[in-house]
Amino acid sequence: MPDLTAQPVRQHSPARRGTRPAVLLCLMLALAAAPSPVLAQSERGSASSKKESQKQKEAELKRVNARIEQVRKSVNADVEKRDKLSVQLRDAEMGVHGARRRLEVVRAQRIASEARLKELEREQSRREADLVSERGVLSGELRAAYVNGREEQLKLLLNQQDPAAAGRMFAYYGYFGRARAERIASISDQLEHLALVREKIDAEHRRLAKLESQQEQEVEALRGAQQKRVEAVAAIDAQIKSRGGELKRLESQARSLEKLVAELRKALSNPPVAKQAPFEPLRGKLPWPVQQGKVLARYGQPRAGGSMRWQGMLIGTARGARVRAPYAGRVAYADWLPGMGLMVVLDHGGGYLSLYGHNDELFRKVGDSVAAGDVIAAVGDSGGSDQAALYFEVRRGKEPVNPEIWLQRR
């Protein structure tokens, strides 16, 4: 007898057997593709952390710049209290610097205005030529219409025997009429544009005349400032000769520089700049701050009769020669200092500063980031120098070091 308690064995079809694993596989893939809540939260936290870090860096940079501004004011106040002749020289040289910068702005505006005027004049010539061409074509059409008479379409209708030909001719006349009207409208537009171009040309001529007058004023202001500088330098030279005070003056200028460096180091105690490799691996590899020039004084050489020594190097070169940063950094100081004139100080990180003195112009301001090769100043004779030259100094901590050992050999 058959066993009635036995349960029949259920057999699944191949399609049904494959459904469950496929569903599981899809679920696994979906879970794998879906972002993990923990990971997503971590990524959001990382982005938020980066924003906070950026805000902190910007806030710290503002605080550093504010401290440096206090240093600048302190140095200027110290100069005004101690040395009236230096104040006169500073004011005269800053006047020269300001007048030269304003003159450059005016000249750049004038060059742009002259280029704009030439472009407008070329546009005027093109539009006048197009207008002559349009008028010529329209004149021909009007002559043809005049020869045919005022009622040319009526004559055509009366002279035509074939109605189909007459219809085609009427269509042609319609085309000619519309084309003539469009040409007249085009000529009218050309005339309007031409009038507008002429107005712009007149306005540009007035602007150029104003810029020429302004340029003459700035040139006169520059001459006046340069004359004041000559008088200030002559007064300093007379004081040195009458009192034999060259050594005292150099010592006073050296103290001003030492004070500035010390104050800058305090202000830059935690500068928000990227950590960069120190100078040591770059010995003999850095480019010179000026492309051409003759070394007039080297580090350690005696000056003022041997009582003092050069703490940097003096490179004689052409006035206006571009001063380039040999290494990346951030502008820590850009102002006038006794004995240095218009000076830029770069903070390179790792405790290193580089100084660039006797400039005619400064092209960077405090807080600016510079890359290696960026132009930061133009060579001059500010600070009472008797010739155009660049003073270049490197500081490691508070101590000056020989800058030439890091420069490429010439």
C-alpha positions in Angstrom: 0.0 0.0 0.0 1.2 3.4 -0.6 2.4 5.5 2.3 -0.3 8.1 2.8 1.8 10.1 5.3 4.6 10.8 2.9 4.5 14.4 1.6 5.0 15.0 -2.1 8.3 16.6 -2.9 7.9 20.1 -4.5 10.1 20.7 -7.4 10.8 24.3 -8.6 11.1 25.1 -12.2 14.5 26.4 -13.3 13.1 29.9 -13.8 11.7 30.0 -10.3 15.0 28.7 -8.8 16.8 31.5 -10.5 14.5 34.3 -9.3 15.5 34.4 -5.6 19.3 34.6 -6.2 18.7 37.3 -8.8 16.6 39.4 -6.4 19.3 39.0 -3.7 22.0 40.0 -6.1 20.1 43.2 -7.1 19.5 44.1 -3.5 23.2 43.6 -2.8 24.2 45.8 -5.7 21.7 48.5 -4.7 23.1 48.5 -1.2 26.6 48.7 -2.5 25.8 51.6 -4.8 23.8 53.6 -2.2 26.0 56.0 -0.2 26.6 54.9 3.3 24.9 57.3 5.8 28.1 57.3 7.9 30.3 58.0 4.8 27.9 60.7 3.5 28.0 62.4 6.9 31.8 62.1 7.0 32.0 63.7 3.6 29.7 66.6 4.6 31.8 67.0 7.8 35.0 67.1 5.7 33.6 69.8 3.4 32.4 71.8 6.4 35.8 71.4 8.0 37.5 72.7 4.9 35.2 75.8 4.8 35.9 76.5 8.4 39.6 76.1 7.9 39.5 78.5 4.9 37.6 81.0 7.0 40.1 80.7 9.8 43.0 81.3 7.4 41.3 84.4 6.0 40.6 85.7 9.5 44.2 85.1 10.5 45.5 86.8 7.4 43.4 89.9 8.2 44.8 89.9 11.7 48.4 89.5 10.4 47.9 92.4 7.9 46.4 94.5 10.7 49.5 93.9 12.9 51.8 94.7 9.9 49.9 97.9 9.4 50.6 98.8 13.0 54.2 98.1 12.5 54.3 100.4 9.4 52.7 103.2 11.4 55.1 102.7 14.3 58.1 102.8 12.0 56.9 106.0 10.3 56.1 107.6 13.7 59.6 106.7 14.9 61.1 108.3 11.8 59.1 111.5 12.2 60.1 111.8 15.8 63.8 111.2 15.3 64.8 112.6 11.9 63.2 115.6 10.1 65.4 115.3 7.1 64.4 111.7 6.6 60.8 112.7 6.8 61.4 115.3 4.0 63.1 112.7 1.9 60.4 110.1 2.5 57.6 112.6 1.6 59.5 113.7 -1.5 60.2 110.1 -2.7 56.6 109.0 -1.9 55.5 112.0 -3.9 57.6 110.9 -6.8 56.3 107.3 -6.5 52.6 108.5 -6.4 53.0 110.9 -9.3 54.7 108.2 -11.4 52.0 105.7 -10.7 49.3 108.3 -11.6 51.1 109.2 -14.7 51.3 105.5 -15.8 47.6 105.1 -15.2 46.8 108.2 -17.3 49.2 107.0 -20.1 47.5 103.6 -20.1 44.1 105.2 -20.3 45.3 107.4 -23.2 46.7 104.4 -25.1 43.4 102.6 -24.6 41.5 105.7 -25.8 43.7 106.1 -28.9 43.1 102.4 -29.8 39.4 102.9 -29.3 39.4 106.0 -31.5 41.2 104.2 -34.3 38.7 101.3 -34.1 35.8 103.8 -34.3 37.4 105.6 -37.2 37.8 102.2 -39.0 34.2 101.4 -38.3 33.2 104.8 -39.7 35.1 104.1 -42.9 33.5 100.7 -43.3 30.0 102.1 -42.7 30.6 105.0 -45.1 31.8 102.6 -47.8 28.7 100.3 -47.2 26.5 103.4 -47.4 28.0 104.5 -50.8 27.5 101.0 -52.1 23.8 100.9 -51.0 23.1 104.3 -52.4 24.7 103.3 -55.7 22.4 100.3 -56.1 19.3 102.2 -55.0 20.2 105.0 -57.4 20.3 102.5 -60.3 16.9 101.1 -59.4 15.4 104.5 -59.1 16.7 105.5 -62.5 15.2 102.3 -64.0 11.9 103.1 -62.4 12.0 106.7 -63.7 12.7 105.6 -67.2 9.7 103.2 -67.1 7.5 106.0 -65.9 5.5 106.5 -62.8 2.7 104.0 -63.8 4.9 101.2 -64.9 2.7 98.5 -63.6 -0.4 100.0 -65.4 1.5 100.1 -68.6 2.6 96.5 -68.2 -1.0 95.5 -67.6 -2.2 97.3 -70.8 0.7 96.0 -73.0 0.4 92.3 -71.9 -1.7 89.9 -73.9 -0.8 86.8 -71.9 -2.5 86.9 -68.4 0.0 84.4 -67.0 3.0 86.4 -68.2 1.4 89.5 -66.7 0.9 87.8 -63.4 4.6 86.8 -63.3 5.7 90.3 -64.2 3.5 91.8 -61.4 5.1 89.3 -59.0 8.6 90.4 -60.1 7.6 94.1 -59.7 6.4 93.2 -56.1 9.8 91.6 -55.4 11.6 94.7 -56.7 9.4 97.0 -54.7 10.0 95.2 -51.4 13.8 94.9 -52.1 13.8 98.7 -52.8 12.0 99.4 -49.6 14.4 97.1 -47.6 17.4 98.9 -49.2 16.0 102.3 -48.2 15.4 101.0 -44.6 19.0 99.6 -44.6 20.4 103.0 -45.8 18.4 104.7 -43.0 19.9 102.3 -40.4 23.4 102.9 -41.8 22.9 106.6 -41.4 21.8 106.2 -37.8 24.7 103.9 -37.0 27.1 106.3 -38.7 25.7 109.2 -36.7 26.2 107.2 -33.5 29.8 106.3 -34.4 30.5 110.0 -35.1 29.2 110.9 -31.7 31.4 108.3 -30.1 34.4 109.6 -32.0 33.7 113.2 -30.8 33.3 111.9 -27.2 36.7 110.0 -27.5 38.4 113.1 -28.9 37.1 115.1 -25.8 38.3 112.3 -23.5 41.7 112.3 -25.2 42.0 116.1 -24.8 41.1 115.7 -21.1 43.7 112.9 -20.6 46.4 115.0 -22.4 45.7 117.8 -20.0 45.8 115.5 -17.0 49.0 113.9 -18.2 50.6 117.3 -18.4 49.6 118.0 -14.9 51.0 114.7 -13.6 54.3 115.3 -15.5 54.5 118.7 -13.8 53.7 117.1 -10.4 56.4 114.5 -11.0 58.9 117.1 -11.8 58.0 119.0 -8.7 58.3 115.9 -6.5 61.7 115.0 -8.1 62.9 118.5 -7.4 61.9 118.2 -3.7 63.8 114.9 -3.6 66.9 116.6 -5.0 66.6 119.3 -2.3 66.1 116.7 0.5 69.1 114.6 -0.6 71.2 117.8 -0.8 70.2 118.8 2.7 71.1 115.3 4.1 74.5 115.5 2.3 75.1 118.9 3.7 74.3 117.7 7.2 76.6 114.7 6.9 79.5 116.9 5.6 79.0 119.6 8.3 78.7 117.2 11.2 80.6 114.2 10.0 77.5 112.2 10.7 77.6 109.5 8.0 78.3 106.7 10.5 75.6 107.9 12.9 73.2 108.1 10.1 74.0 104.6 8.9 73.7 103.3 12.4 70.3 105.0 12.8 69.1 103.5 9.6 70.4 100.0 10.6 68.5 100.3 13.9 65.3 101.2 11.9 65.8 98.1 9.8 66.5 95.9 12.8 63.4 97.2 14.5 61.3 96.6 11.5 62.5 93.0 11.1 61.9 92.3 14.8 58.4 93.7 14.7 57.6 91.9 11.5 58.8 88.6 13.0 56.4 89.2 15.9 53.5 90.0 13.5 54.3 86.9 11.4 54.6 84.6 14.4 51.8 82.4 13.0 51.4 83.5 9.4 48.6 81.8 7.4 50.9 80.7 4.5 51.5 77.2 3.1 54.6 75.5 4.5 57.3 75.7 1.9 60.7 74.1 1.6 63.4 76.2 3.3 66.2 77.8 1.3 68.8 75.2 2.2 68.1 72.7 -0.7 68.1 75.7 -3.1 71.7 76.9 -2.5 73.1 78.1 -5.8 69.8 77.5 -7.7 67.7 80.6 -7.2 67.5 83.2 -10.0 68.8 86.7 -9.3 66.2 89.3 -8.4 67.3 91.4 -11.4 68.3 89.9 -14.8 71.3 92.2 -15.4 73.5 94.2 -13.1 76.9 94.6 -11.5 77.5 93.8 -7.8 78.6 97.1 -6.2 78.8 95.8 -2.6 78.8 92.2 -1.3 77.7 90.8 2.0 80.2 91.3 4.8 82.2 94.0 3.0 83.1 97.0 5.1 81.3 100.3 4.8 81.5 103.7 6.5 85.2 103.4 7.0 85.1 99.8 8.2 82.9 100.6 11.3 80.0 98.8 9.7 79.5 95.9 7.2 77.0 95.3 4.5 74.3 92.9 5.6 73.1 92.2 2.1 74.3 92.9 -1.5 74.0 96.0 -3.6 73.3 95.4 -7.4 73.8 98.3 -9.7 71.4 98.1 -12.7 69.2 100.3 -14.9 66.6 102.5 -13.4 63.2 100.9 -13.9 64.6 97.3 -14.2 62.0 94.8 -12.9 62.6 93.2 -9.6 61.4 89.6 -9.5 60.9 87.3 -6.5 63.5 84.6 -6.6 61.2 82.3 -4.5 57.5 82.1 -3.6 56.2 83.9 -0.6 53.9 86.6 0.8 54.4 90.4 1.0 55.1 91.2 4.6 56.0 94.9 4.1 55.8 97.4 1.2 56.6 101.0 2.2 59.4 103.5 2.7 62.2 103.0 5.3 65.2 105.2 6.1 68.3 104.1 4.2 66.2 101.6 2.2 63.7 103.9 0.5 60.8 102.1 -1.1 61.3 98.5 0.2 59.5 95.2 -0.2 59.9 92.4 2.4 58.8 88.9 1.4 58.0 86.2 4.0 59.1 82.8 2.5 58.1 80.6 5.5 60.5 78.6 7.5 61.7 81.7 9.3 63.2 83.2 6.0 62.6 86.8 4.9 64.0 88.6 1.8 64.4 92.4 1.5 64.5 94.5 -1.6 65.4 98.2 -1.2 66.0 101.5 -3.1 63.1 100.9 -5.5 61.4 103.5 -7.6 58.0 101.7 -7.7 56.3 99.0 -5.7 53.9 96.7 -7.5 52.7 94.6 -4.6 50.9 95.4 -1.4 51.0 93.7 2.1 49.3 90.3 2.1 49.8 89.6 -1.6 51.0 86.1 -2.5 53.8 86.0 -5.0 55.2 83.1 -7.0 58.9 82.7 -8.1 59.5 85.1 -11.0 56.7 87.5 -10.2 57.5 91.2 -10.6 57.4 93.0 -7.2 59.1 96.3 -7.8 61.1 98.5 -10.2 64.8 99.5 -9.4 65.5 103.1 -8.4 67.6 105.2 -6.1 65.1 105.9 -3.3 66.3 106.2 0.3 69.0 108.8 -0.7 71.0 106.4 -2.9 73.3 108.2 -5.4 72.6 105.8 -8.2 70.0 103.3 -9.4 70.7 100.0 -7.6 68.8 97.2 -5.8 69.6 96.3 -2.2 69.0 92.6 -1.7 69.1 90.9 1.7 68.1 87.6 3.2 67.3 87.0 6.8 67.1 83.6 8.6 65.3 84.4 11.8 66.6 87.7 12.9 70.1 87.2 11.5 71.1 88.4 8.0 72.8 85.7 5.9 74.8 85.9 2.7 72.2 86.1 -0.1 74.7 85.3 -2.9 75.1 81.7 -1.8 71.6 80.9 -2.9 71.8 82.6 -6.3 72.9 81.0 -9.5 76.4 81.8 -10.6 76.8 84.3 -13.3 
